[in-house]
Amino acid sequence: PPPDLDPLRKLAAGVADGYALSLRRVERLLPTWDVEPISCTNEPFDPELMEVVEVVGDTGLAAGTVVEEVRPGYYWRGAVLRFAQVKVAR
């Protein structure tokens, strides 16, 4: 008989929930450290703030428009702390 994977699924779901909760806590604290998110989605690609991880076709958007933010980017006191990783329309 196949192994019972239900306990493993419950454990994985609990770990994922805990991780998501921790990320939300950190995101709430970022403004207190002068860390601001970089706005990307539906904006023109800006190589000074963003890194392209994928070029997507048939989006209905103008070429060079950010389709999706894969990993958020941040400013810290006006300087780029981390580049946003994005998908861009072809």
Backbone as JSON, one array per atom type, in Angstrom:
{
  "sequence": "PPPDLDPLRKLAAGVADGYALSLRRVERLLPTWDVEPISCTNEPFDPELMEVVEVVGDTGLAAGTVVEEVRPGYYWRGAVLRFAQVKVAR",
  "N": [[0.83, -1.2, 0.0], [0.37, 2.34, -0.61], [2.36, 4.89, 1.02], [1.19, 6.82, 3.85], [0.81, 10.08, 3.3], [-0.34, 12.24, 4.47], [0.34, 13.29, 7.12], [2.86, 14.42, 6.53], [2.16, 16.32, 4.6], [0.61, 18.05, 6.18], [2.57, 18.97, 7.96], [4.3, 20.31, 6.18], [2.55, 22.31, 5.27], [2.15, 23.72, 7.65], [4.76, 24.69, 8.14], [5.08, 26.33, 5.88], [3.06, 28.23, 6.37], [4.05, 29.41, 8.75], [6.42, 30.53, 7.78], [5.41, 32.41, 5.94], [4.05, 34.11, 7.71], [6.22, 35.12, 9.19], [7.55, 36.55, 7.15], [5.64, 38.56, 6.63], [5.74, 39.95, 9.05], [8.36, 40.99, 8.98], [8.11, 42.62, 6.68], [6.36, 44.56, 7.67], [8.03, 45.89, 9.42], [9.97, 47.08, 7.84], [9.6, 49.87, 6.94], [10.3, 51.25, 9.29], [13.01, 51.12, 9.31], [13.7, 52.73, 7.24], [13.39, 51.48, 4.77], [12.1, 51.09, 1.61], [9.68, 49.77, -0.71], [10.26, 49.04, -4.19], [8.31, 50.16, -6.78], [6.93, 48.27, -9.38], [5.25, 46.6, -11.15], [3.41, 46.8, -14.12], [4.79, 49.03, -14.87], [7.24, 50.83, -16.87], [10.19, 49.03, -17.76], [13.07, 49.55, -15.82], [16.4, 49.69, -15.89], [18.04, 50.64, -13.88], [16.82, 50.02, -11.54], [15.77, 47.5, -11.69], [15.96, 43.98, -12.5], [15.83, 41.81, -15.2], [14.3, 38.69, -15.29], [12.88, 37.11, -16.92], [11.54, 37.2, -20.21], [8.44, 37.85, -21.57], [6.03, 36.85, -23.96], [3.13, 37.88, -25.93], [1.41, 39.41, -24.13], [-0.21, 41.57, -24.29], [0.61, 43.97, -23.43], [2.7, 46.91, -23.77], [5.95, 46.61, -25.27], [8.65, 46.05, -23.08], [7.34, 46.64, -20.75], [6.78, 45.96, -17.33], [5.57, 42.9, -16.43], [5.25, 41.15, -14.32], [6.25, 41.0, -10.92], [8.81, 39.18, -9.68], [10.56, 38.93, -7.56], [10.66, 41.15, -4.92], [12.04, 44.48, -4.97], [14.04, 46.91, -3.21], [14.44, 50.22, -1.84], [16.84, 51.92, 0.16], [17.09, 54.55, 2.13], [17.03, 56.17, -0.16], [18.79, 54.93, -1.93], [19.36, 52.05, -4.02], [18.68, 49.1, -2.45], [18.15, 46.44, -2.95], [17.8, 45.06, -6.13], [14.78, 44.84, -8.0], [13.43, 41.82, -9.18], [12.11, 40.95, -12.24], [9.48, 40.08, -14.64], [9.23, 40.81, -18.04], [7.41, 42.34, -20.71], [7.59, 41.3, -24.12]],
  "CA": [[0.0, 0.0, 0.0], [1.14, 3.59, -0.65], [2.54, 5.47, 2.35], [0.26, 7.89, 4.22], [1.54, 11.33, 3.2], [-1.1, 13.31, 5.1], [1.11, 14.0, 8.17], [3.9, 15.2, 5.89], [1.5, 17.48, 3.98], [0.24, 18.97, 7.27], [3.8, 19.57, 8.44], [4.75, 21.26, 5.16], [1.63, 23.45, 5.3], [2.46, 24.49, 8.86], [6.03, 25.38, 7.92], [4.82, 27.39, 4.91], [2.3, 29.28, 7.06], [4.97, 30.09, 9.66], [7.33, 31.33, 6.96], [4.64, 33.55, 5.42], [3.82, 35.0, 8.85], [7.5, 35.79, 9.46], [7.78, 37.53, 6.09], [4.73, 39.7, 6.85], [6.28, 40.73, 10.18], [9.53, 41.74, 8.49], [7.63, 43.67, 5.78], [5.78, 45.64, 8.48], [9.13, 46.61, 10.07], [10.86, 47.73, 6.88], [9.55, 51.33, 6.96], [10.98, 51.8, 10.47], [14.43, 51.15, 8.96], [13.8, 53.54, 6.01], [13.42, 50.61, 3.6], [10.88, 51.3, 0.83], [9.61, 48.9, -1.87], [10.33, 49.62, -5.54], [7.09, 49.86, -7.53], [7.36, 47.7, -10.67], [4.24, 46.0, -12.01], [2.78, 47.7, -15.11], [5.67, 50.18, -15.09], [8.3, 50.53, -17.84], [11.4, 48.44, -17.19], [14.12, 50.51, -15.5], [17.59, 48.9, -15.54], [18.67, 51.19, -12.68], [16.09, 49.53, -10.38], [15.21, 46.17, -11.91], [16.7, 42.94, -13.21], [14.9, 40.95, -15.94], [14.55, 37.26, -15.14], [12.17, 36.44, -18.0], [10.83, 38.02, -21.19], [7.18, 37.16, -21.81], [5.34, 37.3, -25.17], [1.65, 37.86, -25.98], [0.83, 39.89, -22.88], [-1.11, 42.68, -24.55], [1.24, 45.19, -22.92], [3.77, 47.44, -24.6], [7.26, 46.0, -25.05], [9.41, 46.68, -22.03], [6.52, 46.86, -19.57], [6.91, 44.91, -16.32], [4.36, 42.08, -16.37], [5.14, 40.53, -12.99], [7.39, 41.11, -10.01], [9.15, 37.85, -9.19], [11.18, 39.16, -6.24], [10.59, 42.59, -4.71], [13.24, 45.27, -4.79], [13.87, 47.9, -2.14], [15.32, 51.37, -1.63], [17.18, 52.23, 1.54], [17.54, 55.94, 2.2], [17.18, 56.71, -1.51], [19.66, 54.1, -2.76], [18.83, 50.7, -4.24], [19.17, 48.09, -1.52], [18.08, 45.2, -3.73], [17.08, 45.23, -7.39], [13.58, 44.02, -8.19], [13.53, 40.85, -10.28], [10.82, 41.09, -12.91], [9.2, 39.55, -15.96], [8.98, 41.97, -18.9], [6.73, 42.05, -21.98], [8.41, 41.33, -25.32]],
  "C": [[0.87, 1.26, 0.0], [1.27, 4.18, 0.76], [1.53, 6.6, 2.59], [1.06, 9.21, 4.26], [0.83, 12.49, 3.9], [-0.33, 14.02, 6.22], [2.22, 14.89, 7.58], [3.32, 16.45, 5.23], [1.12, 18.51, 5.04], [1.47, 19.69, 7.82], [4.3, 20.63, 7.46], [3.86, 22.5, 5.14], [1.89, 24.33, 6.51], [3.74, 25.29, 8.73], [5.83, 26.55, 6.96], [4.04, 28.54, 5.55], [3.19, 30.09, 8.0], [5.93, 31.0, 8.92], [6.63, 32.57, 6.44], [4.37, 34.57, 6.52], [5.08, 35.78, 9.18], [7.8, 36.86, 8.42], [6.9, 38.76, 6.26], [5.23, 40.57, 8.0], [7.46, 41.58, 9.74], [9.08, 42.88, 7.58], [7.02, 44.83, 6.55], [6.88, 46.48, 9.13], [9.99, 47.42, 9.11], [10.78, 49.25, 6.9], [10.25, 51.95, 8.18], [12.49, 51.87, 10.26], [14.68, 51.93, 7.67], [13.94, 52.69, 4.75], [12.06, 50.72, 2.9], [10.85, 50.33, -0.36], [9.72, 49.68, -3.18], [9.06, 49.2, -6.27], [7.46, 49.42, -8.94], [6.22, 47.35, -11.62], [3.52, 47.07, -12.83], [3.56, 48.98, -15.33], [6.66, 49.83, -16.2], [9.53, 49.96, -17.13], [12.45, 49.52, -16.99], [15.36, 49.73, -15.05], [18.34, 49.43, -14.33], [18.04, 50.61, -11.4], [15.71, 48.05, -10.47], [16.17, 45.27, -12.67], [15.68, 42.03, -13.89], [15.29, 39.49, -15.72], [13.84, 36.46, -16.23], [11.52, 37.48, -18.91], [9.62, 37.22, -21.65], [6.53, 37.73, -23.08], [3.84, 37.25, -25.0], [1.0, 38.27, -24.66], [-0.22, 40.96, -23.1], [-0.56, 44.0, -24.04], [2.34, 45.65, -23.87], [5.09, 46.75, -24.26], [8.01, 46.78, -23.97], [8.62, 47.0, -20.77], [6.67, 45.68, -18.61], [5.56, 44.2, -16.18], [4.15, 41.54, -14.96], [6.42, 40.78, -12.2], [7.64, 39.73, -9.42], [9.72, 37.94, -7.77], [11.21, 40.67, -6.02], [11.97, 43.23, -4.56], [12.96, 46.36, -3.77], [14.89, 49.03, -2.27], [15.67, 51.42, -0.14], [17.81, 53.61, 1.54], [17.88, 56.5, 0.83], [18.08, 55.92, -2.44], [19.04, 52.71, -2.91], [19.5, 49.73, -3.28], [19.22, 46.73, -2.2], [17.28, 45.49, -4.98], [15.84, 44.34, -7.4], [13.84, 43.06, -9.35], [12.15, 40.75, -10.91], [10.74, 40.3, -14.2], [8.73, 40.73, -16.8], [8.32, 41.52, -20.21], [7.72, 42.19, -23.14], [7.91, 42.38, -26.26]]
}
